Amino acid sequence: MSSDHDQTRPDLPSLIGSRICHDLISPIGAVGNGLELLAMANGGSNAPEVALITDSVNNANARIRFFRIAFGQASRGQGTGRAEILSILRDSYTGSRLQVTWDVASECRRDEAKPACLALMCLESAMPFGGDVRISKEDGTWNITGTATKLKIDPDHWAVLDGDMTALTPPVVHFALLPEALRQIDRTLEVSKTDTSVRLTF
């Protein structure tokens, strides 16, 4: 049974996520700046080891920006620009087996972008061999659809969406966070699956 205290209780996991991402983004950015200075000091040398570190820093920076939306605090009045989302997804999935299309025409609310990113992570778990994910919003309804020639659906992981935490482990914590993020915006999740696709709708 919910209470007024439950409704006003701070979302501690999201606050923790925001704090961790906030504290990590600055030092990782500093490493990137240091690499640029190092390259300039060496006449713009693009040595393989410097290129490897640069790629790793860029990837870490992109994932932290993504995690900041997926795991961080999201107030109802806060917006997330389309350009920001496109930049984060491009940097996060460049070189990945997953092709992600953000088909949302305008800025969206941060508390809606959050479950959309968590849903994307759920599809990512089901598509380790690659595929295409399309995220769209039509008439207020979000659809996150993944298609692939080969899916890997672990029933125990997907059962977490229905509250069965038996198989919950850190790599699949997004399955537990998605229903909670939807509860915060008074939405419910619908899941449909075929042999080659999975659709999450809210």
CYANA upper distance limits for C-alpha pairs under 8 A (distance plus 0.5 A):
  2 SER  CA      6 ASP  CA      6.46
  2 SER  CA      7 GLN  CA      7.91
  3 SER  CA      7 GLN  CA      6.96
  4 ASP  CA      8 THR  CA      6.88
  5 HIS  CA      9 ARG  CA      6.41
 11 ASP  CA     15 LEU  CA      6.81
 11 ASP  CA     73 GLN  CA      8.12
 12 LEU  CA     16 ILE  CA      6.58
 13 PRO  CA     17 GLY  CA      6.64
 13 PRO  CA     71 PHE  CA      8.03
 13 PRO  CA     72 GLY  CA      8.32
 14 SER  CA     18 SER  CA      6.62
 14 SER  CA     71 PHE  CA      6.02
 14 SER  CA     72 GLY  CA      4.94
 14 SER  CA     73 GLN  CA      5.17
 14 SER  CA     74 ALA  CA      8.34
 15 LEU  CA     19 ARG  CA      6.64
 15 LEU  CA     72 GLY  CA      6.66
 15 LEU  CA     73 GLN  CA      6.08
 16 ILE  CA     20 ILE  CA      6.67
 16 ILE  CA     72 GLY  CA      7.84
 17 GLY  CA     21 CYS  CA      6.68
 17 GLY  CA     67 PHE  CA      8.19
 17 GLY  CA     68 ARG  CA      7.22
 17 GLY  CA     71 PHE  CA      5.71
 17 GLY  CA     72 GLY  CA      5.17
 17 GLY  CA     73 GLN  CA      7.87
 18 SER  CA     22 HIS  CA      6.44
 18 SER  CA     68 ARG  CA      6.39
 18 SER  CA     71 PHE  CA      7.53
 18 SER  CA     72 GLY  CA      4.75
 18 SER  CA     73 GLN  CA      6.47
 19 ARG  CA     23 ASP  CA      6.64
 19 ARG  CA     72 GLY  CA      8.43
 20 ILE  CA     24 LEU  CA      6.67
 21 CYS  CA     25 ILE  CA      6.50
 21 CYS  CA     64 ILE  CA      6.36
 21 CYS  CA     65 ARG  CA      7.98
 21 CYS  CA     67 PHE  CA      7.78
 21 CYS  CA     68 ARG  CA      6.33
 21 CYS  CA     72 GLY  CA      8.38
 22 HIS  CA     26 SER  CA      7.78
 23 ASP  CA     27 PRO  CA      8.14
 24 LEU  CA     28 ILE  CA      6.80
 24 LEU  CA     64 ILE  CA      8.25
 25 ILE  CA     29 GLY  CA      6.56
 25 ILE  CA     61 ASN  CA      7.06
 25 ILE  CA     64 ILE  CA      7.35
 25 ILE  CA     65 ARG  CA      8.45
 26 SER  CA     30 ALA  CA      6.65
 27 PRO  CA     31 VAL  CA      6.77
 28 ILE  CA     32 GLY  CA      6.93
 28 ILE  CA     57 VAL  CA      7.08
 28 ILE  CA     60 ALA  CA      8.10
 28 ILE  CA     61 ASN  CA      7.10
 29 GLY  CA     33 ASN  CA      6.79
 29 GLY  CA     57 VAL  CA      8.40
 29 GLY  CA     61 ASN  CA      7.76
 30 ALA  CA     34 GLY  CA      6.61
 31 VAL  CA     35 LEU  CA      6.75
 31 VAL  CA     57 VAL  CA      7.85
 32 GLY  CA     36 GLU  CA      6.94
 32 GLY  CA     54 THR  CA      7.17
 32 GLY  CA     57 VAL  CA      6.80
 32 GLY  CA     58 ASN  CA      8.09
 33 ASN  CA     37 LEU  CA      6.88
 34 GLY  CA     38 LEU  CA      6.62
 35 LEU  CA     39 ALA  CA      6.65
 35 LEU  CA     50 VAL  CA      7.74
 35 LEU  CA     54 THR  CA      7.46
 36 GLU  CA     40 MET  CA      6.75
 37 LEU  CA     41 ALA  CA      6.60
 38 LEU  CA     42 ASN  CA      6.87
 39 ALA  CA     43 GLY  CA      6.95
 39 ALA  CA     44 GLY  CA      5.18
 39 ALA  CA     45 SER  CA      5.86
 39 ALA  CA     46 ASN  CA      7.28
 39 ALA  CA     50 VAL  CA      8.40
 40 MET  CA     44 GLY  CA      5.17
 40 MET  CA     45 SER  CA      7.81
 46 ASN  CA     50 VAL  CA      6.89
 46 ASN  CA     51 ALA  CA      6.65
 47 ALA  CA     51 ALA  CA      6.68
 48 PRO  CA     52 LEU  CA      6.59
 49 GLU  CA     53 ILE  CA      6.80
 50 VAL  CA     54 THR  CA      6.53
 51 ALA  CA     55 ASP  CA      6.63
 52 LEU  CA     56 SER  CA      6.80
 53 ILE  CA     57 VAL  CA      6.64
 54 THR  CA     58 ASN  CA      6.63
 55 ASP  CA     59 ASN  CA      6.61
 56 SER  CA     60 ALA  CA      6.61
 57 VAL  CA     61 ASN  CA      6.57
 58 ASN  CA     62 ALA  CA      6.67
 58 ASN  CA     91 ASP  CA      8.16
 59 ASN  CA     63 ARG  CA      6.69
 59 ASN  CA     91 ASP  CA      7.43
 59 ASN  CA     92 SER  CA      6.90
 60 ALA  CA     64 ILE  CA      6.67
 61 ASN  CA     65 ARG  CA      6.83
 62 ALA  CA     66 PHE  CA      6.74
 62 ALA  CA     88 ILE  CA      6.42
 62 ALA  CA     89 LEU  CA      8.44
 62 ALA  CA     91 ASP  CA      6.02
 62 ALA  CA     92 SER  CA      5.62
 63 ARG  CA     67 PHE  CA      6.47
 63 ARG  CA     88 ILE  CA      8.41
 63 ARG  CA     92 SER  CA      6.27
 64 ILE  CA     68 ARG  CA      6.46
 65 ARG  CA     69 ILE  CA      7.35
 65 ARG  CA     88 ILE  CA      7.04
 66 PHE  CA     70 ALA  CA      6.81
 66 PHE  CA     88 ILE  CA      6.63
 66 PHE  CA     89 LEU  CA      7.98
 66 PHE  CA     92 SER  CA      7.89
 66 PHE  CA    117 CYS  CA      8.29
 67 PHE  CA     71 PHE  CA      5.88
 67 PHE  CA     72 GLY  CA      7.46
 68 ARG  CA     72 GLY  CA      5.22
 68 ARG  CA     73 GLN  CA      8.38
 69 ILE  CA     73 GLN  CA      8.07
 69 ILE  CA     74 ALA  CA      8.03
 69 ILE  CA    110 ARG  CA      7.91
 69 ILE  CA    113 ALA  CA      7.58
 69 ILE  CA    114 LYS  CA      5.89
 69 ILE  CA    117 CYS  CA      7.74
 70 ALA  CA    113 ALA  CA      8.19
 70 ALA  CA    114 LYS  CA      5.19
 70 ALA  CA    115 PRO  CA      7.32
 70 ALA  CA    116 ALA  CA      8.48
 70 ALA  CA    117 CYS  CA      5.82
 70 ALA  CA    118 LEU  CA      6.07
 71 PHE  CA    114 LYS  CA      7.78
 74 ALA  CA     78 GLN  CA      7.37
 74 ALA  CA    110 ARG  CA      5.95
 74 ALA  CA    111 ASP  CA      5.32
 74 ALA  CA    114 LYS  CA      7.62
 75 SER  CA    110 ARG  CA      7.26
 75 SER  CA    111 ASP  CA      6.53
 76 ARG  CA    109 ARG  CA      7.27
 76 ARG  CA    110 ARG  CA      7.42
 76 ARG  CA    111 ASP  CA      6.20
 77 GLY  CA    109 ARG  CA      7.49
 77 GLY  CA    110 ARG  CA      8.28
 78 GLN  CA    109 ARG  CA      6.43
 78 GLN  CA    110 ARG  CA      5.93
 78 GLN  CA    111 ASP  CA      8.00
 79 GLY  CA    107 GLU  CA      7.11
 79 GLY  CA    108 CYS  CA      6.22
 79 GLY  CA    109 ARG  CA      4.93
 79 GLY  CA    110 ARG  CA      5.48
 80 THR  CA     84 GLU  CA      7.48
 80 THR  CA     85 ILE  CA      7.75
 80 THR  CA    107 GLU  CA      6.17
 80 THR  CA    108 CYS  CA      5.98
 80 THR  CA    109 ARG  CA      6.40
 80 THR  CA    110 ARG  CA      5.82
 80 THR  CA    113 ALA  CA      7.86
 81 GLY  CA     85 ILE  CA      6.99
 81 GLY  CA    106 SER  CA      7.67
 81 GLY  CA    107 GLU  CA      4.95
 81 GLY  CA    108 CYS  CA      7.14
 82 ARG  CA     86 LEU  CA      6.62
 82 ARG  CA    104 VAL  CA      7.92
 82 ARG  CA    105 ALA  CA      7.75
 82 ARG  CA    106 SER  CA      6.23
 82 ARG  CA    107 GLU  CA      5.60
 82 ARG  CA    108 CYS  CA      7.94
 83 ALA  CA     87 SER  CA      6.60
 84 GLU  CA     88 ILE  CA      6.71
 85 ILE  CA     89 LEU  CA      6.61
 85 ILE  CA    102 TRP  CA      8.35
 86 LEU  CA     90 ARG  CA      6.47
 86 LEU  CA    102 TRP  CA      7.31
 87 SER  CA     91 ASP  CA      6.63
 88 ILE  CA     92 SER  CA      6.42
 89 LEU  CA     93 TYR  CA      6.42
 89 LEU  CA    100 VAL  CA      7.68
 90 ARG  CA     94 THR  CA      6.23
 93 TYR  CA     97 ARG  CA      8.42
 93 TYR  CA     98 LEU  CA      7.22
 93 TYR  CA     99 GLN  CA      7.63
 93 TYR  CA    100 VAL  CA      7.88
 96 SER  CA    130 GLY  CA      8.28
 97 ARG  CA    128 PRO  CA      8.45
 97 ARG  CA    129 PHE  CA      7.29
 97 ARG  CA    130 GLY  CA      4.82
 97 ARG  CA    131 GLY  CA      7.10
 98 LEU  CA    124 GLU  CA      8.12
 98 LEU  CA    127 MET  CA      8.31
 98 LEU  CA    130 GLY  CA      5.22
 98 LEU  CA    131 GLY  CA      5.61
 98 LEU  CA    132 ASP  CA      6.34
 98 LEU  CA    133 VAL  CA      7.74
 99 GLN  CA    130 GLY  CA      8.18
 99 GLN  CA    131 GLY  CA      6.73
 99 GLN  CA    132 ASP  CA      5.24
 99 GLN  CA    133 VAL  CA      6.63
100 VAL  CA    132 ASP  CA      6.48
100 VAL  CA    133 VAL  CA      5.27
100 VAL  CA    134 ARG  CA      6.47
100 VAL  CA    135 ILE  CA      8.25
101 THR  CA    132 ASP  CA      8.30
101 THR  CA    133 VAL  CA      6.67
101 THR  CA    134 ARG  CA      5.27
101 THR  CA    135 ILE  CA      6.66
102 TRP  CA    134 ARG  CA      6.70
102 TRP  CA    135 ILE  CA      5.51
102 TRP  CA    136 SER  CA      7.03
103 ASP  CA    134 ARG  CA      7.26
103 ASP  CA    135 ILE  CA      6.07
103 ASP  CA    136 SER  CA      5.22
103 ASP  CA    137 LYS  CA      7.85
104 VAL  CA    135 ILE  CA      7.62
104 VAL  CA    136 SER  CA      5.71
104 VAL  CA    137 LYS  CA      6.25
108 CYS  CA    112 GLU  CA      7.45
108 CYS  CA    113 ALA  CA      7.22
109 ARG  CA    113 ALA  CA      6.78
110 ARG  CA    114 LYS  CA      6.61
111 ASP  CA    115 PRO  CA      7.71
111 ASP  CA    181 ALA  CA      8.09
111 ASP  CA    185 ILE  CA      7.62
112 GLU  CA    116 ALA  CA      6.92
112 GLU  CA    185 ILE  CA      8.11
113 ALA  CA    117 CYS  CA      6.67
114 LYS  CA    118 LEU  CA      6.85
114 LYS  CA    181 ALA  CA      7.63
115 PRO  CA    119 ALA  CA      6.42
115 PRO  CA    178 LEU  CA      6.14
115 PRO  CA    181 ALA  CA      6.23
115 PRO  CA    182 LEU  CA      6.90
116 ALA  CA    120 LEU  CA      6.73
116 ALA  CA    135 ILE  CA      8.07
116 ALA  CA    142 TRP  CA      8.11
116 ALA  CA    144 ILE  CA      7.62
117 CYS  CA    121 MET  CA      6.85
118 LEU  CA    122 CYS  CA      6.91
118 LEU  CA    174 HIS  CA      6.22
118 LEU  CA    175 PHE  CA      8.06
118 LEU  CA    177 LEU  CA      7.90
118 LEU  CA    178 LEU  CA      6.22
119 ALA  CA    123 LEU  CA      6.89
119 ALA  CA    144 ILE  CA      7.34
119 ALA  CA    174 HIS  CA      8.33
119 ALA  CA    175 PHE  CA      8.49
119 ALA  CA    178 LEU  CA      7.22
119 ALA  CA    200 LEU  CA      7.37
120 LEU  CA    124 GLU  CA      6.59
120 LEU  CA    133 VAL  CA      8.13
120 LEU  CA    144 ILE  CA      7.36
121 MET  CA    125 SER  CA      6.78
121 MET  CA    174 HIS  CA      7.22
122 CYS  CA    126 ALA  CA      7.11
122 CYS  CA    172 VAL  CA      8.28
122 CYS  CA    174 HIS  CA      7.19
122 CYS  CA    175 PHE  CA      6.80
123 LEU  CA    127 MET  CA      6.67
123 LEU  CA    133 VAL  CA      8.32
123 LEU  CA    145 THR  CA      8.42
123 LEU  CA    146 GLY  CA      6.74
123 LEU  CA    198 VAL  CA      7.76
124 GLU  CA    128 PRO  CA      7.07
125 SER  CA    152 LYS  CA      8.26
125 SER  CA    172 VAL  CA      8.17
126 ALA  CA    151 LEU  CA      6.22
126 ALA  CA    152 LYS  CA      5.37
126 ALA  CA    153 ILE  CA      5.78
126 ALA  CA    154 ASP  CA      8.05
127 MET  CA    131 GLY  CA      7.08
127 MET  CA    146 GLY  CA      8.44
127 MET  CA    148 ALA  CA      7.53
127 MET  CA    150 LYS  CA      7.83
127 MET  CA    151 LEU  CA      5.79
127 MET  CA    152 LYS  CA      6.65
128 PRO  CA    151 LEU  CA      7.98
128 PRO  CA    152 LYS  CA      7.63
129 PHE  CA    150 LYS  CA      7.34
129 PHE  CA    151 LEU  CA      7.93
130 GLY  CA    148 ALA  CA      7.20
131 GLY  CA    146 GLY  CA      7.53
131 GLY  CA    147 THR  CA      6.27
131 GLY  CA    148 ALA  CA      4.97
131 GLY  CA    149 THR  CA      7.85
132 ASP  CA    146 GLY  CA      6.12
132 ASP  CA    147 THR  CA      5.87
132 ASP  CA    148 ALA  CA      7.01
133 VAL  CA    144 ILE  CA      7.46
133 VAL  CA    145 THR  CA      5.98
133 VAL  CA    146 GLY  CA      4.78
133 VAL  CA    147 THR  CA      6.98
134 ARG  CA    143 ASN  CA      8.34
134 ARG  CA    144 ILE  CA      6.29
134 ARG  CA    145 THR  CA      5.81
134 ARG  CA    146 GLY  CA      7.05
135 ILE  CA    142 TRP  CA      7.84
135 ILE  CA    143 ASN  CA      6.34
135 ILE  CA    144 ILE  CA      5.01
135 ILE  CA    145 THR  CA      7.03
136 SER  CA    142 TRP  CA      6.27
136 SER  CA    143 ASN  CA      5.81
136 SER  CA    144 ILE  CA      7.01
137 LYS  CA    141 THR  CA      5.87
137 LYS  CA    142 TRP  CA      4.87
137 LYS  CA    143 ASN  CA      6.70
138 GLU  CA    142 TRP  CA      7.06
141 THR  CA    201 THR  CA      7.58
141 THR  CA    202 PHE  CA      6.41
142 TRP  CA    201 THR  CA      6.09
142 TRP  CA    202 PHE  CA      5.89
143 ASN  CA    199 ARG  CA      7.27
143 ASN  CA    200 LEU  CA      6.35
143 ASN  CA    201 THR  CA      5.15
143 ASN  CA    202 PHE  CA      7.41
144 ILE  CA    199 ARG  CA      6.18
144 ILE  CA    200 LEU  CA      5.66
144 ILE  CA    201 THR  CA      6.92
145 THR  CA    197 SER  CA      7.58
145 THR  CA    198 VAL  CA      6.26
145 THR  CA    199 ARG  CA      4.78
145 THR  CA    200 LEU  CA      6.85
146 GLY  CA    197 SER  CA      5.93
146 GLY  CA    198 VAL  CA      5.76
146 GLY  CA    199 ARG  CA      6.85
147 THR  CA    196 THR  CA      6.11
147 THR  CA    197 SER  CA      4.78
147 THR  CA    198 VAL  CA      7.14
148 ALA  CA    196 THR  CA      5.81
148 ALA  CA    197 SER  CA      6.83
149 THR  CA    196 THR  CA      6.10
150 LYS  CA    195 ASP  CA      8.37
150 LYS  CA    196 THR  CA      6.87
151 LEU  CA    195 ASP  CA      7.88
151 LEU  CA    196 THR  CA      6.95
151 LEU  CA    197 SER  CA      8.17
153 ILE  CA    158 TRP  CA      8.18
154 ASP  CA    158 TRP  CA      7.02
155 PRO  CA    159 ALA  CA      6.47
156 ASP  CA    160 VAL  CA      7.34
156 ASP  CA    166 THR  CA      8.12
156 ASP  CA    167 ALA  CA      6.28
157 HIS  CA    161 LEU  CA      8.26
157 HIS  CA    167 ALA  CA      6.77
157 HIS  CA    168 LEU  CA      7.43
157 HIS  CA    172 VAL  CA      7.52
157 HIS  CA    175 PHE  CA      7.48
158 TRP  CA    162 ASP  CA      8.14
158 TRP  CA    175 PHE  CA      7.45
159 ALA  CA    163 GLY  CA      7.29
159 ALA  CA    164 ASP  CA      6.00
159 ALA  CA    165 MET  CA      8.17
160 VAL  CA    164 ASP  CA      5.11
160 VAL  CA    165 MET  CA      5.76
160 VAL  CA    166 THR  CA      8.21
160 VAL  CA    167 ALA  CA      7.95
160 VAL  CA    168 LEU  CA      7.45
160 VAL  CA    175 PHE  CA      6.38
160 VAL  CA    176 ALA  CA      6.31
161 LEU  CA    175 PHE  CA      6.13
161 LEU  CA    176 ALA  CA      6.53
161 LEU  CA    178 LEU  CA      7.88
161 LEU  CA    179 PRO  CA      6.83
163 GLY  CA    176 ALA  CA      8.01
165 MET  CA    176 ALA  CA      8.18
168 LEU  CA    172 VAL  CA      6.97
168 LEU  CA    173 VAL  CA      6.96
168 LEU  CA    176 ALA  CA      8.19
169 THR  CA    173 VAL  CA      6.66
172 VAL  CA    176 ALA  CA      8.29
173 VAL  CA    177 LEU  CA      6.96
174 HIS  CA    178 LEU  CA      6.48
175 PHE  CA    179 PRO  CA      8.07
176 ALA  CA    180 GLU  CA      7.70
177 LEU  CA    181 ALA  CA      6.64
178 LEU  CA    182 LEU  CA      6.77
179 PRO  CA    183 ARG  CA      6.60
179 PRO  CA    188 THR  CA      8.05
179 PRO  CA    189 LEU  CA      7.74
180 GLU  CA    184 GLN  CA      6.90
181 ALA  CA    185 ILE  CA      7.53
182 LEU  CA    186 ASP  CA      6.62
182 LEU  CA    187 ARG  CA      5.50
182 LEU  CA    188 THR  CA      6.79
182 LEU  CA    189 LEU  CA      8.00
182 LEU  CA    202 PHE  CA      8.33
183 ARG  CA    187 ARG  CA      6.33
183 ARG  CA    188 THR  CA      7.63
187 ARG  CA    202 PHE  CA      6.49
188 THR  CA    202 PHE  CA      6.13
189 LEU  CA    200 LEU  CA      7.28
189 LEU  CA    201 THR  CA      6.25
189 LEU  CA    202 PHE  CA      5.38
190 GLU  CA    200 LEU  CA      6.27
190 GLU  CA    201 THR  CA      5.58
190 GLU  CA    202 PHE  CA      6.88
191 VAL  CA    198 VAL  CA      7.75
191 VAL  CA    199 ARG  CA      6.25
191 VAL  CA    200 LEU  CA      5.32
191 VAL  CA    201 THR  CA      7.02
192 SER  CA    198 VAL  CA      6.32
192 SER  CA    199 ARG  CA      5.74
192 SER  CA    200 LEU  CA      7.26
193 LYS  CA    197 SER  CA      6.25
193 LYS  CA    198 VAL  CA      4.97
193 LYS  CA    199 ARG  CA      6.92
194 THR  CA    198 VAL  CA      6.95
